[in-house]
Amino acid sequence: MHGPALSGWLLMVLCAATGAYCLLRTRDGTRRERGSARAEALMGFGMAAMAVPAALLTLPTWMWVVYVVVFGAAALHAVASARGGGHHLHHLVGSLAMVYMALAMAPAAGHGGGGGHTGHGAAAAGSAGGIPVLTGALLVYYALYVLHAAGRLIPAPAPAGVPAGGTGGGSAPAWGARPELALACRLTMGIGMFAMLLTL
């Protein structure tokens, strides 16, 4: 990330762990849930690769083209699936944001040198750009998304007479199928996207 390399390492680890958990979620659930988990895994791993500190790796210029193609295809898939609900629209925004960041950071990658991308400090070098209005709109979107997701993680008070641990009976869902963990992963990726957009 722009700034201390530690923040880039932390973001890389968080996004990679999120992507790995989302990959595990693709084994269970409905077809729609598995498709959503695949899209989130792609986003998590893509963000992790984008956050690799420059001290470890400087991405070649052609990697930015790969980002544009992969996330452009993910955006098209999200458009085709958008009839299925609002979360597909969030995948669309995320995929387009990744395309936008790759395009904004590609000139810095083409200059070589000590700069880089989000993890590689493209914005720090001053050669990465972006459209300020679009960057600002995406920052507002992700700030609101993070606040909304964080609010949904706050547990609701248990109804009178019901133990706080649940409604009793039945076993707890497998850790890979717990909705609060999926929401926590989405929250993590929202925070990561917000942090990366700040570097543009």
C-alpha positions as CSV (number, residue, x, y, z in Angstrom):
1,M,0.0,0.0,0.0
2,H,0.9,3.6,-0.2
3,G,2.8,4.3,2.9
4,P,4.5,1.8,5.2
5,A,5.0,-1.6,3.6
6,L,3.4,-3.2,6.7
7,S,0.0,-2.0,5.6
8,G,0.5,-3.6,2.2
9,W,1.5,-6.9,3.8
10,L,-1.5,-6.8,6.1
11,L,-3.9,-6.1,3.3
12,M,-2.3,-8.9,1.2
13,V,-2.7,-11.4,4.0
14,L,-6.3,-10.4,4.8
15,C,-7.4,-10.5,1.2
16,A,-5.7,-13.8,0.6
17,A,-7.3,-15.3,3.7
18,T,-10.7,-14.0,2.6
19,G,-10.3,-15.4,-0.8
20,A,-9.3,-18.8,0.6
21,Y,-12.4,-18.8,2.9
22,C,-14.6,-17.9,0.0
23,L,-13.1,-20.7,-2.0
24,L,-14.0,-23.1,0.8
25,R,-17.6,-21.8,0.7
26,T,-17.9,-22.9,-3.0
27,R,-18.3,-26.5,-1.8
28,D,-21.6,-25.9,0.0
29,G,-24.9,-24.1,-0.4
30,T,-27.2,-23.5,-3.3
31,R,-26.0,-22.9,-6.8
32,R,-26.5,-19.1,-6.4
33,E,-24.5,-19.1,-3.1
34,R,-21.7,-21.1,-4.7
35,G,-21.5,-18.7,-7.6
36,S,-21.4,-15.7,-5.2
37,A,-18.6,-17.4,-3.2
38,R,-16.6,-18.0,-6.5
39,A,-16.9,-14.3,-7.4
40,E,-15.8,-13.3,-3.9
41,A,-12.9,-15.7,-4.0
42,L,-11.7,-14.2,-7.3
43,M,-12.1,-10.7,-5.8
44,G,-10.1,-11.6,-2.7
45,F,-7.2,-13.2,-4.5
46,G,-7.2,-10.4,-7.1
47,M,-7.0,-7.8,-4.3
48,A,-4.3,-9.8,-2.5
49,A,-2.2,-9.9,-5.7
50,M,-2.7,-6.2,-6.2
51,A,-1.6,-5.5,-2.6
52,V,1.7,-7.3,-2.8
53,P,4.4,-4.9,-1.6
54,A,6.9,-3.6,-4.2
55,A,9.7,-4.9,-2.0
56,L,8.6,-8.4,-2.7
57,L,7.4,-8.2,-6.3
58,T,6.9,-5.6,-9.0
59,L,4.2,-6.7,-11.4
60,P,5.1,-6.7,-15.1
61,T,3.1,-4.3,-17.4
62,W,1.2,-7.2,-19.0
63,M,-0.4,-8.2,-15.6
64,W,-2.5,-5.0,-15.7
65,V,-4.0,-6.2,-19.0
66,V,-4.7,-9.6,-17.3
67,Y,-6.5,-7.7,-14.5
68,V,-8.6,-5.8,-17.0
69,V,-9.6,-8.9,-19.0
70,V,-10.3,-11.1,-15.9
71,F,-12.3,-8.5,-14.0
72,G,-14.0,-7.2,-17.2
73,A,-15.2,-10.7,-17.8
74,A,-16.4,-10.9,-14.1
75,A,-18.3,-7.7,-14.6
76,L,-20.0,-9.1,-17.7
77,H,-21.0,-12.2,-15.7
78,A,-22.3,-10.0,-12.9
79,V,-24.4,-8.0,-15.4
80,A,-25.9,-11.3,-16.7
81,S,-26.6,-12.4,-13.1
82,A,-27.9,-9.1,-11.9
83,R,-31.5,-10.2,-12.2
84,G,-30.8,-12.6,-9.3
85,G,-30.5,-9.9,-6.6
86,G,-28.7,-6.9,-5.2
87,H,-25.5,-8.8,-4.3
88,H,-24.8,-9.4,-8.0
89,L,-24.8,-5.6,-8.4
90,H,-22.2,-5.3,-5.6
91,H,-20.1,-7.9,-7.5
92,L,-20.5,-5.7,-10.6
93,V,-19.3,-2.6,-8.8
94,G,-16.4,-4.5,-7.3
95,S,-15.3,-5.9,-10.7
96,L,-15.6,-2.6,-12.4
97,A,-13.6,-1.0,-9.6
98,M,-10.8,-3.5,-10.1
99,V,-10.8,-2.8,-13.8
100,Y,-10.7,0.9,-13.0
101,M,-7.8,0.6,-10.6
102,A,-5.8,-1.6,-13.0
103,L,-6.3,1.0,-15.8
104,A,-5.3,3.8,-13.4
105,M,-2.2,2.0,-12.2
106,A,-1.0,0.5,-15.5
107,P,0.9,3.7,-16.6
108,A,2.9,3.6,-13.4
109,A,3.7,-0.1,-14.0
110,G,4.8,0.8,-17.5
111,H,7.2,3.4,-16.1
112,G,9.1,0.6,-14.2
113,G,11.3,2.0,-11.5
114,G,10.6,2.0,-7.9
115,G,6.8,2.6,-8.2
116,G,4.2,0.0,-8.4
117,H,0.5,-0.7,-7.9
118,T,-1.5,-0.5,-4.8
119,G,0.9,-2.7,-2.9
120,H,3.6,-1.4,-5.2
121,G,2.9,2.3,-4.4
122,A,1.7,3.5,-7.8
123,A,0.0,6.4,-6.3
124,A,3.0,7.2,-4.2
125,A,5.0,7.7,-7.3
126,G,2.5,10.2,-8.5
127,S,2.3,8.6,-11.9
128,A,-0.9,6.7,-11.3
129,G,-4.0,8.6,-11.8
130,G,-7.7,8.1,-12.0
131,I,-10.7,10.3,-12.4
132,P,-11.1,12.1,-9.0
133,V,-14.9,12.1,-9.3
134,L,-15.1,8.4,-10.0
135,T,-12.6,7.6,-7.3
136,G,-14.6,9.7,-4.9
137,A,-17.9,8.0,-5.9
138,L,-16.3,4.6,-5.3
139,L,-14.9,5.6,-2.0
140,V,-18.3,6.8,-0.9
141,Y,-19.9,3.5,-2.1
142,Y,-17.4,1.4,-0.2
143,A,-17.6,3.5,2.9
144,L,-21.4,3.1,3.0
145,Y,-21.0,-0.6,2.2
146,V,-18.6,-1.2,5.0
147,L,-20.8,0.7,7.5
148,H,-23.9,-1.3,6.3
149,A,-22.0,-4.7,6.5
150,A,-20.6,-3.8,10.0
151,G,-24.1,-2.9,11.2
152,R,-25.4,-6.3,10.0
153,L,-22.7,-8.1,12.0
154,I,-24.0,-6.6,15.3
155,P,-26.0,-9.4,16.8
156,A,-29.7,-8.8,17.4
157,P,-30.9,-9.2,21.0
158,A,-32.4,-12.6,21.6
159,P,-36.2,-12.7,22.1
160,A,-37.5,-13.1,25.6
161,G,-37.2,-16.6,26.9
162,V,-34.7,-17.7,24.2
163,P,-31.1,-18.4,25.2
164,A,-28.6,-16.0,23.7
165,G,-26.7,-18.9,22.0
166,G,-29.5,-19.6,19.6
167,T,-33.0,-21.1,19.4
168,G,-32.1,-24.4,20.9
169,G,-32.1,-27.8,19.2
170,G,-30.2,-28.8,16.2
171,S,-26.5,-28.5,15.7
172,A,-24.6,-25.4,14.7
173,P,-23.9,-24.9,10.9
174,A,-20.5,-25.9,9.6
175,W,-18.0,-23.1,9.9
176,G,-17.9,-22.8,6.1
177,A,-21.6,-22.2,5.9
178,R,-22.0,-19.6,8.6
179,P,-23.5,-16.4,7.2
180,E,-21.8,-14.2,9.7
181,L,-18.4,-15.4,8.5
182,A,-19.4,-14.8,4.8
183,L,-20.5,-11.3,5.8
184,A,-17.2,-10.7,7.7
185,C,-15.3,-11.6,4.6
186,R,-17.3,-9.2,2.5
187,L,-16.7,-6.5,5.1
188,T,-12.9,-7.2,5.0
189,M,-12.9,-6.9,1.2
190,G,-14.9,-3.7,1.4
191,I,-12.4,-2.2,3.7
192,G,-9.5,-3.5,1.5
193,M,-11.1,-1.9,-1.6
194,F,-11.6,1.4,0.2
195,A,-7.9,1.3,1.3
196,M,-6.7,0.6,-2.3
197,L,-8.9,3.3,-3.8
198,L,-7.3,5.8,-1.3
199,T,-4.0,5.3,-3.1
200,L,-5.3,6.6,-6.5
